Every structure is written in structure tokens, then in C-alpha cells.
Amino acid sequence: MKSQEKKSAPVLSEAEQKASFALGKTNIKLIAISFAVIVVGFLLMLGPGTTPEAYNPDIFSFRRIVLAPGIAFVGFVFMVYAIMHNSKKRQ
């Protein structure tokens, strides 16, 4: 049986490592902002529901039906932009 040799990964310089990463710092920041917007949208949808014993008309409020899904949708659209954003400094 042959002993298996461990193959070490090639050592890359800092510039090569930076060039090999797909997203820059700006992209990461934009993704974090869009994630926060999505979370805010879903948090605005939270609230008590209707039970068989008691009807809660708040489930049909403007905040839970229109505003919160709109904010979450904007967050998802902004997430696509954040991923696709290409910085002018990067070449």
C-alpha cells in the first residue's frame, strides 16, 4: 500500500487572496443592510392571531398586510443589487 501524501494548498499572497474572493467589503456591507431590512419586514408581520374563541381584526391591519411584505420585498430586491454591485475601484 502506498502511503498517502498530504497535499498542501498553495500559499497565496494577500493580493491574490483578495482577488480570488468574489465579494468585496462594500458588497458584504450592502448584504448586511439588506438582511436587516428583510428581518424588519418579517418582524412587522408579527402579532397575535385569531383564535376560535376570539376574533382579532388586527390580522388585517395595514402594517401586517401591506407595509411589512412591501419592506421585506424591498429587502430581497436590494439583496440582489448588493450581490451584483460592482465597485468602481475593483478591476
MODELLER restraints for C-alpha pairs under 7 A, 6 or more apart:
rsr = mdl.restraints
at = mdl.atoms
rsr.add(forms.Gaussian(group=physical.xy_distance, feature=features.Distance(at['CA:27:A'], at['CA:82:A']), mean=5.46, stdev=0.5))
rsr.add(forms.Gaussian(group=physical.xy_distance, feature=features.Distance(at['CA:27:A'], at['CA:83:A']), mean=6.08, stdev=0.5))
rsr.add(forms.Gaussian(group=physical.xy_distance, feature=features.Distance(at['CA:27:A'], at['CA:85:A']), mean=6.58, stdev=0.5))
rsr.add(forms.Gaussian(group=physical.xy_distance, feature=features.Distance(at['CA:30:A'], at['CA:82:A']), mean=5.13, stdev=0.5))
rsr.add(forms.Gaussian(group=physical.xy_distance, feature=features.Distance(at['CA:31:A'], at['CA:79:A']), mean=5.73, stdev=0.5))
rsr.add(forms.Gaussian(group=physical.xy_distance, feature=features.Distance(at['CA:31:A'], at['CA:82:A']), mean=5.42, stdev=0.5))
rsr.add(forms.Gaussian(group=physical.xy_distance, feature=features.Distance(at['CA:31:A'], at['CA:83:A']), mean=6.93, stdev=0.5))
rsr.add(forms.Gaussian(group=physical.xy_distance, feature=features.Distance(at['CA:34:A'], at['CA:75:A']), mean=4.94, stdev=0.5))
rsr.add(forms.Gaussian(group=physical.xy_distance, feature=features.Distance(at['CA:34:A'], at['CA:76:A']), mean=6.98, stdev=0.5))
rsr.add(forms.Gaussian(group=physical.xy_distance, feature=features.Distance(at['CA:34:A'], at['CA:78:A']), mean=5.85, stdev=0.5))
rsr.add(forms.Gaussian(group=physical.xy_distance, feature=features.Distance(at['CA:34:A'], at['CA:79:A']), mean=5.37, stdev=0.5))
rsr.add(forms.Gaussian(group=physical.xy_distance, feature=features.Distance(at['CA:35:A'], at['CA:75:A']), mean=6.74, stdev=0.5))
rsr.add(forms.Gaussian(group=physical.xy_distance, feature=features.Distance(at['CA:37:A'], at['CA:71:A']), mean=6.90, stdev=0.5))
rsr.add(forms.Gaussian(group=physical.xy_distance, feature=features.Distance(at['CA:37:A'], at['CA:72:A']), mean=6.56, stdev=0.5))
rsr.add(forms.Gaussian(group=physical.xy_distance, feature=features.Distance(at['CA:37:A'], at['CA:75:A']), mean=5.18, stdev=0.5))
rsr.add(forms.Gaussian(group=physical.xy_distance, feature=features.Distance(at['CA:38:A'], at['CA:71:A']), mean=6.88, stdev=0.5))
rsr.add(forms.Gaussian(group=physical.xy_distance, feature=features.Distance(at['CA:38:A'], at['CA:72:A']), mean=4.49, stdev=0.5))
rsr.add(forms.Gaussian(group=physical.xy_distance, feature=features.Distance(at['CA:38:A'], at['CA:75:A']), mean=4.86, stdev=0.5))
rsr.add(forms.Gaussian(group=physical.xy_distance, feature=features.Distance(at['CA:38:A'], at['CA:76:A']), mean=6.73, stdev=0.5))
rsr.add(forms.Gaussian(group=physical.xy_distance, feature=features.Distance(at['CA:41:A'], at['CA:68:A']), mean=4.57, stdev=0.5))
rsr.add(forms.Gaussian(group=physical.xy_distance, feature=features.Distance(at['CA:41:A'], at['CA:69:A']), mean=6.22, stdev=0.5))
rsr.add(forms.Gaussian(group=physical.xy_distance, feature=features.Distance(at['CA:41:A'], at['CA:71:A']), mean=5.04, stdev=0.5))
rsr.add(forms.Gaussian(group=physical.xy_distance, feature=features.Distance(at['CA:41:A'], at['CA:72:A']), mean=4.46, stdev=0.5))
rsr.add(forms.Gaussian(group=physical.xy_distance, feature=features.Distance(at['CA:42:A'], at['CA:68:A']), mean=6.48, stdev=0.5))
rsr.add(forms.Gaussian(group=physical.xy_distance, feature=features.Distance(at['CA:42:A'], at['CA:72:A']), mean=6.55, stdev=0.5))
rsr.add(forms.Gaussian(group=physical.xy_distance, feature=features.Distance(at['CA:44:A'], at['CA:63:A']), mean=6.87, stdev=0.5))
rsr.add(forms.Gaussian(group=physical.xy_distance, feature=features.Distance(at['CA:44:A'], at['CA:64:A']), mean=6.49, stdev=0.5))
rsr.add(forms.Gaussian(group=physical.xy_distance, feature=features.Distance(at['CA:44:A'], at['CA:68:A']), mean=5.31, stdev=0.5))
rsr.add(forms.Gaussian(group=physical.xy_distance, feature=features.Distance(at['CA:45:A'], at['CA:64:A']), mean=4.73, stdev=0.5))
rsr.add(forms.Gaussian(group=physical.xy_distance, feature=features.Distance(at['CA:45:A'], at['CA:68:A']), mean=5.65, stdev=0.5))
rsr.add(forms.Gaussian(group=physical.xy_distance, feature=features.Distance(at['CA:49:A'], at['CA:56:A']), mean=6.51, stdev=0.5))
rsr.add(forms.Gaussian(group=physical.xy_distance, feature=features.Distance(at['CA:49:A'], at['CA:59:A']), mean=6.36, stdev=0.5))
rsr.add(forms.Gaussian(group=physical.xy_distance, feature=features.Distance(at['CA:50:A'], at['CA:56:A']), mean=4.95, stdev=0.5))
